[in-house]
Amino acid sequence: MKELTIGVLGLQGDIEEQLAASRLALEEMDLRGNVLLVKTAKGIEAVDGLIIPGGESTVMGGLSSQKQSLQTIQQRIRDGMPVLGTCAGLILLSKKVLDRVVGQTNQPLLGMIDVVVERNAFGRQKESFEADLDIPTLGKKSFKGVFIRAPAVRETGPGVEVLCKLNDVIVAVQQQNIIGTVFHPELSGDTRLHELFVKAVINASK
């Protein structure tokens, strides 16, 4: 098996935490690989899988458009590249975004996962919280979800698998080669979700 290269989209957000969590996941899986910060279309073309971190989705979308990165990510996803989007990363991947104050937003989106996402659904920064989540695909042990200005998945299309709910609110989804969470797995101290992503990258690279 070739050495994997995982990219973390380095436009804005909790980039260092995602780099560290991905490297730790490879270590836990006893795999050799590279985890790189990528910003340009050329950098995105060179990775086997991509993580789009949390941050400010409108800023990330605008920066990506300027760098032609959105189009490159879209094409790579169509070609089968696995992607993990967390919090704002999931917003960027979604087909439609709502805001409880302004209604539908017109921010740049990848539109690659068939979900409707509501921004700041759990409240603003001061309402941030942690919760033990039941994610069956990760095993019986609960997963610590870290919710920071978290969105929520309000609607899913027929091809979307719900991986986890919190009080009947969808907080993790998967559609083919895309995994999306509204929480921050990179802040949990638990590598299982990143390991799930790495396994998808391995399967796609065969």
N, C-alpha and C positions, 0 to 999 in steps of 0.2 A: 504494500500500500504506500502511495506517495505521501510525503509530508504535507499536512494540511496548512493552508493559509487562511486565517480568519481575519476579516477586516472589521473595524469599528468606525462607523461614520463620524468623522472628527470635526463637524461643523460647529456644534454647540451642545452643551449638556454635560451629563456625568460620564465623560469619556474615560477618565483614568480608572474609575470603578469598574467599568465594563472590560477594559483591557486586563485588569487584575483578575476579575472573576473568570474570564475566558482562559487565561493562562493557568489558573488554579484548576479549572475543569479538565484541561488537557493533562495536567499533572496527576489529578485524581484518577483519570482514565489510563494512565501510563502511556500516553501518546506523545509523540514528538510533533511539533508544529509551530507555526509562526502566528503571532497575533499582532496586527499592525493597525495603526491609525491611518485611515484613508480619507481624502478630501476631494479628489478629482475624479473625473470619469475614467482616466487611465488607471488610477489606483483601484477603483471599483472593479474594473475589468480583470484585474490580476488576482482577485481573491476567490476562494472556494465557497465562502459563506460570508454574510454581512450582518452585523448587529447595528440597528438604529437605536441609539440610546434615548433616555428621557432628556427633557430640556424644555424649550419653548417651541412648540410645533410651528407656529407662524414664522418665527425667525428661521428655523431650520429649513422650512419649505422655500422661503425666499432666497436663502443662500444657495440651496441646491439648484434652484432654477437658474441662478446666475452662472453657476459652474457647469451647467448641463448634466449635473449628476442625476437628477430625477429621471431623465430619459434613459440613462445608462442603467440605473437600478431597475427600472421597469423592464428593460430588455433582458437583463440578466435573470430576473425572476421568471419571465416567460420561458427562458431557456432552462429553468430548473434550479437556479441557485437558491439554496436555503437562506432565509432571512429571519432574524429574531428582532421584533420591534417591541420596545418597552415604553409604556406611558406615552410620551409625545411621539415616540417611534411608531407605536400602534396607530396613533392619530394620523401620522403622515402616510401610513400604508392603507388607510381606510378609504372607502368610496364616498362617504358622506360624513360631515362633522356638524354637530349641533352645539349651540351654546345656550344655556338656560336664560341668558339675558338678551342676546342679540338674535337668537334663532339660528338658522343655517349660516355657517361661515363660508366665505369664498376664498379661503386660504389655499395655496398650492398643495395638492395631494398626489400621491402615487396612484391611488385607486386600484390597488392590487389585491385587497382582501375585502370580501363582500360583507362588510359590516357598517352599521351606523353607530358612530361614537359621539357621546356627549362630553364635552370638555368640563373639567372641574366639577364633576358630578358628585363628588364626596365633600366638596367645600374647598376653601382656599388653603393657603399654607398653614395657617394656625389650626386647621382641622386635620392635619396629617396624623396618621395612626398606623399601628401594626395589627395584623390579625393572623391567626393560624388558619391555613387554607387546606382543604382536602382536594388534592390533585391526583386522582387515581393512576394516571399514567406514570407518575413519579414514585408510586409505591404507597404503602399504608401510613408511613410517617408523615405528619403534617408539615406544611411548608410555611415559613414565616413570610407573609406578604407585607411589604413596606409601601404604604400608600401616601404619596406626596402630591397634593393638588391633582389627584388621580381622576382620569376620565372613567367612563363606564361604557360598556357595549350595550346599546339599547335594542339593536336588531341584528339578526344574522341571516345570511342567504343560505340556500339549500346545500351548498358545498362546504359550509363552515362547521367544524366540530367544536363544541363547547368543552373546554378542558376543566374549567372551574367556575363556580359561582360563590358569591359571598352574599348571604341573605337574599337569595333569588336574583341578585345582580350579576351579570356575566362579567368576569374579570380576567379570563384567559381563554384564548381561542386558537384553533389551528385550521388552516386551509391549505391542503397540499404541502408545499415547501415553505409556507410562512407560519411562524408561531408569533402570537401577539399577547402581551400582558399589559394590564392597566397599572400594575404595581411594578416595583423595582427589585427584580430577583438578584441583581448585582450587589444590593445592600443587605441581603439576608444572611450572609455567611454560609449559605447552602448552595452547592454547585449543581444540584440535580437538574435544574431547568436548563442551565448552560450545557450540561452533559447531554440532555435530550436534543438540544440544537446541534451539538457536535456530532451526535449519531446521525442526524439528518444530513449533515455535511459529508460524513463518511459515505453514506448510502448514495448520495448524489454524485460523489466523485468516483464511484466504481465504474 
